[in-house]
Amino acid sequence: MIRRFRALPLRSRLALLVAAAVAVAVAAVSVACWLLAREQLRDELDRSLQSISVNEGYLAATARSCTDQERRLPPTVGPLIAYVQIVQPDGSRCVAPGAKAVKVQEGDLEVAQQLRSEVLHDGVTDSGQAVRVFTHTDPDTGYTYSVSRPLAEIDSSLNRLALLLLVVAGIGVLGAGAAGMWVARTGLKPVDDLTDTVEHVARTEDLTVRIPADGDDEIARLSRSFNAMTAALESSQERQAQLIADAGHELRTPLTSLRTNIELLARSEETGRAIPPDDRKALLASVKAQMTELAALIGDLQELARPDTGQATKVEVVGLHKIAQSAVDRARLRGPELRISTELAPWYVRADAAALERAIVNVLDNAVKFSPPRGAVEITLDRGTLTVRDHGPGIPADELPYVFDRFWRSPTARQLPGSGLGLSIVARTVQQCGGEVTLRAADGGGTLAVVKLPGAPTPPPDAP
């Protein structure tokens, strides 16, 4: 049953739940109403019995006739509205004319034996008719009277009330089911729109579709979340397409040059025409440089292709000053003619050591690459702020907003080696470490790169 219910559409389940809830409520109210009416009718019947026992004059005549030897019963005074009988202490009874004999119960005997003053209970006649009985002793005559009326008087009213409540309950449940279906259809209309949109996106891969999100309810929040998700997917898809296009463009140049050089070498071998030693040496050097450039570009692409989860993959406590010193040593090998000065104060951060070193190396590579011959590069680290200052041509102000974009290269630097991915990797790595990186023009010329990372001057106690 539960499986079948869960297999129904959501709107059908909501309609059934609403109808079931209304049915339970209506049933509870109907039962309470029937029970209340029953108690009210029984109370009214009890009061009428007590009133009859006091006001009907023929009760005394019945008592006198029961004491005669012939036990003659008097004629009924007025219309018969109750069954009357006198109960003797020995359990015998004297029934009034026109009345039905009611079986004497233990409570009636207790009243006749002066053990109780009165009793009110359900009883039954000799013919099996259900009655309500009121038995009491008349203080004037000393006789015990038992007055009863048929319960059918109230049972018929209760049956009619039950039938009426059943009809009303049925109409209410049907109306609740219809209302529940309407409410479910109306309330789930935005969900249907969302479902249609999701199916459209899955079928066509069209991420430009948006759902109207009016209001502040849960459906509107869900619609806005879906719109934000599709916008993020669309942006990611565009960035992916742009990355592939840019990567293809960047790879085309070195591959074309490499293929040309290799074809020259292969043609020389096939034709037997030797290439002059100097030209051959330059050709091989060019092939080696292009292979190095391709390897660096592929490495950068692999780095950027990793999922951007917002945090480093292998986080540990590392000394930023030590990583910076290692990067400086590598920079000195690439620019031996440059004057590189350092002032590195201890600073410990939580980061992926390999990724962070690669990012700092990229920053220093830019400083080395754009520094003039025998130029100077100043590197300082003070309370988590790493600054790298070169004395090169600098970056024009209109180009600064684009320096961290993938494959972006300044028009004045396109003749220099590089893929345009280095600073993108720097920005991504620093953001994963919770820091920030900026590039700006330095006073007096050159470029100033600033990397800020959160940390402490001493390693934490839990550091390895």
N, C-alpha and C positions, 0 to 999 in steps of 0.2 A: 504493500500500500504506500509506504513512504517512498519507495523507488518510483512508483507510478506518479506520485505527487510531484517529486522532483523533476520528473521527465516532462511535466507540463510547461508551457510558456510562462514567463514571469508574470504577465498580466493576468493569466488565468489563475495562477497561484494567489496573487493578490486579491482577485475577486472572490475566490473561495475562502480565503482567510477572513476577508471582511464579512462575507455572508455567515461564516461559522461564528465569528465574534458576535455579530448581531443576533444570530440564532441563540447563542448561549445567554446573551443579555435578555432577549425577549422571553426565553424559557424561564429564566430566573425570576423576572418580573411577573410573568404569568402565574407561576407556581406560588409566589409570594402573595399575589392578588387573590388567587383561589383560596389559599389557606386563611388569609385575612377575612375574606367573605364568609368562609365556613365557620370561623370562630364567631364572627358577628351574628350570623344566623342562629348558631347554637346558643349564644348568649340570649338572643331575643326569644328563642324557644323556651329556654330555662326561665326567663322572667315571666313569660306567659303562663308556664306551669305553676309557678309560685303564685301568680295572681289568681289563677283559677282556683287553687286550693283554698284561697282566702275568701273569694267573692261568691262562688257558686253555692246557692242555698240548698240545692238538692243533696249535698253531701251529708248534711245532718239527717235528712229523711232516709238516706241509704243506711246510715248507721242504726237508726231506730228499727228499720225493717229487718236488719240482720240479727237483731236480738229477739224477734218474734219466734215463736215455736215453728210456725209454718215458713219462716224465713222468706216472707213475701217481700219483693222488691218494689219500691215506689215508682210511680211514673216519672219520666224524665221531665225536668223543669226546663223549658226552653230547648233550643237546638243543642245537640250533643257536640261539644267541641273538644272533648277529651275522654279518655278511658279512665273510669274511676273504680277502685275496689278498696275494701277494708282488709287489712292484714292483721290476723290474730297472732298472739305470741307463740302459739303452737305451729305457726306456718300456714294455717288454713286461710282462706280468703273469701270475701263476699263481693261479687262483681255487680256493679250498678247495671240497670236495664239498658240495653242497647250498646253496652260497652263490651270490649273484648278482654278476656282474662289474660293477665300478664304474669309470667312466671315470677314467683317470689325468690329473691336472691338473699344472700347473707346480710347485706346492708339493710334490706327491708326488715328482716327479723331483728336485727340489733335495735332499730328504731322502735319496733313493736314491743320489744322486751325492755324498753326504757334505757338502753345502753347508749343510744345516740338520740339527738333531738330531731335530726332530719338527714336525708341523704339524697343525692342527685346522681343518677347514673344511666348508662345505656342498658336497655332490656329488650326482651322479645316476648311476643304473645304466644299463646299455645299453638296458634296457626303458623308461627314462624315470622311474623311481621316485626321488623325492627322499630323500637320505640324509645323515646326519652322519658325516663321515670323520675318523678319527684315524690319522695315518701317522707311524711312528717306526722307528728302526733298533735292532735287538736287539744290544746290545754283545757277547753271548756267541757268537751265530752270525754276526753281520755282515749278516744279511738285513734288508730293509726290509719291514715288515708294514703293511698298510692295513686297518684294522678299521672297519666302518661299521654303522650301524643306521638303519632307516627313520625319517624325521621324522614319518611318520603316527602314530607312537606318541604323540607330544605334540600333534600337530595335532588329533586327535580330542578330546583333553582340553581343548585351547584352544577348540575349536568349541563344546563343551558349556558351557564357562565363558562364552563370548561370548553364547550363547543365554540362559543364566541371568541374566547381567548385563543383557541387553536386556529381559527380562521384568521384572526388578526395577526397572530404570530407567523402564519404561513405567508400572508401578504407582506408582512414586514421583512421576512427573510428573502422573499423573491425581489422585493424592492431594494433591499440591501445588496443582493447579488448584482442586480442591474446597475445600481449606483457604484458598487465596487468596480465593476467592469469599466464603467465610464471614467471613474477616477483613475483607475490603472492606465487606461488608454491615454487619458489626458496627461497624467503625471509622467508617463514613460515616453511621451512624444519626443522630448529632447534626447532620451536614451536611444530611441529609434533613429533619430537624426545622426547621433554619434556613431551608431552601428553602421548606418549606411555610408557615412564618411570613411570609417575605418575600412569597410569592405571595398570602397572605391579606391582608397589609397593602396590597399593590398593588391587590387586587381590592376590598377594602372600605374602604381608607383608615382603618382602625382602628389607631391608634398606641398603644393601651393594652396590646397584646399583648407579653408578655415570654417569653424562652426561659430555662429552667433552666440555670444555668452552675455546674456542680460541678467541682472540681479546678482544676489550674493548667496543663493542657496547652493546645496551640494551639487546639483546638476550644472549650475553655472561655473562652479569651481572646477568640476570635472572637465567641462568644455574648455575653460581657459588652460587647464593643465595639458589637455590634448593639443590645443593650438600651440602652446609653448613647446611641446614635444616635437610636433611636426616642423615647427620653425627651426628647432635645434637640428633635427635630422636634415632639413633642407640646407641649412648652413653647412652642416658637416659634409653633405653630399657635394655641395658646391666647392668646399675646400678640398675635398678629395679629388674632384675633377680638376680643380686648378693645380693641385699638387702633381697629378699625373701629367697634365699638360706642361707645367713648368719643368718637371723632371725630364720629360721627353725633350723639351727644348734645350735644357742644359746638357743633356747627355749627347745630343746630336752633334754638337761642335767637336768635343774631344774624340768621339767615335769616328766622325768623318776624317778628322786629321790623322787619327791613328790608322784608319783603313788606308788612307793615301800613302802614308809612310811605309806601311807593311807591303802594299802593292808595289811600291818602288823597290823595296828589298827583294820581293819575290820575282819581279821582272828582271832584276839584275842577275839573280841566280839562274833564271830560265834562259835568258839570252846570252849569258856568259860575258856580258859587259860589266866590268867591275866598276863600282862607284869609287871615286877618289877617296882615299883614307880620311881626309878631313871631313868631306861631305858625309861619308858613312858614319863617322864618329858623331857628327852633329845630328844625323838622322836617328841613330840609336839613342842619343841623349833626349831627343824630342819624344821618341816612343816611350822611353822610361818616364819622362815627365808627364806625358798624357796618361800612362797607366797609373801613376801616383795620383793624378787629379781624379781619374775615374774611381780609384779605391776610396779616396777621401769623400767624393760625392756620394758613393754608395753607402759608406758608413754614416754620413749625415742623414741620408734618406732612411736608413734603418732606425736611426735614433728618433727621427720624427714620426716614423710609422708605428712606434710603440703606443699603446692606448694611453691617452692622457687622462689618468685617474685622479689628478690633482695632488698626488703625493709620490715621493720617490719609491722605487721598487724595493730597495734594500736600505733601510734607514738605520743609522748607527751614529754614535757620538764620534765626531772627528775634529781634529784641530784645523781650523780654517787657515791659520798661519803656516802650518806645515804643508797643506795642499798648495797654498799660494807660493811658498818657497820652491816646491817641486815644479810648479808651472813656470816660475821665473827661471829656473835652471834650464828648462827646455827652450824657453824664449831666448836665452843667451846663446844657445847653440844655433838658432835660426837667424839671429842677428848679432854675430860676434863683434861687428864694428860699432855697435850701439853702446851707449853708456846707460846702463840700467841700474838705478839706485832703489833700494828697498828699505822700508821701515815697517816691520810687521810685529804688532803686539799680539800676544796670545789671545785667541778667541775660539771657543768650542761651539759647534753647532750640531744639530741632528740632520743628517743628509746621507744620500748615496755618495760615498767617497769618489767612486770612479766617475759618476756623472758630474759631480761638482768640479772635479779637477778638469774634466773635458771642457766645462763651461768657462772656467777661468783661463784655460789655455787658449780658448777661442778669443777671449777678450784681449789677452796679451798678443796673440797673433795679429790682430787688427792693429794694435799699437806698433808692433815691429814692422808690419807690412807698409804702413803709411808714414813711418818716421823717415826723415831725410837721412842720407849717409852721415855716419858719425853723429847722429842726433842723440837726444837724451829721452829716457822714459823713466818717470818717477812713479813708484808703487808704494802705497801706504795702506796699513790696516790698523784702524783705531776703533775699538769697541764695536766690532761687527760691521764697520763701514770700510769696504775695500775700494780704493780709488786708483785708477790707472790713467796717467796723464802723459800724452805724447805731444810732440811739437811738429806734427805734420800739417798738411793743408787744411785739416778740419772738415767738418760736414756742414754744408749750407743749411740755413735755418729751415728752408722749405722742404728739405729732405729728411729732417729729423723724425717726423711722424712715421716714416716708412722703414726705418733702419731695422726693426725687429720683424718685418714681414718676410715670409719665406721667398727665397730666390730673388729678393730685391737687392739690386746693386746700383750704386751711384753711377751715373753716366761717366763720370770722370775716373771710375775705378774698374771699368769693364775690361781694360787691357791687363789688369793684374790677376794673378791666379786666385781662385776661390769659387765657391758654388753659390754664395748668397744665403747659406743656411746656418752659418756659424752663430750669428746673433739671435736667430730664432731658437736655436738650441739653448743659448745662454738664458733667454727670457723664460723659456719653459722650465728649465732646471731650477732657476732661482725662485720662480713662483711655486714650484713643488716643495721647496724648502721653506716656504712662508715668507720669502723676502721680496725685494723689488730691485730692478736694475734700470738705470737711466743713462742716456748719452746726451751730452751738451757741449757747446763750444767752450773751450777753456780761455781764460783771460790771457791775452798776449798771443793767441793763436794755438792751433792744435785742438785736440779732442779730450774731453774728460769723461771717463766711464766710471760710474758709481754703482757698486753692488752692496746692498744692505741685507744682512741676514740676522735673524734673531738667535741669541745664544747667550753665553756667559764667558767671563775671562778665565774661569777655572772649570775643569770637567766636573759633571755631576757625580754624586757618590755611586750611582748605578752604572757608570761608564765602565766598559771593559778595560 
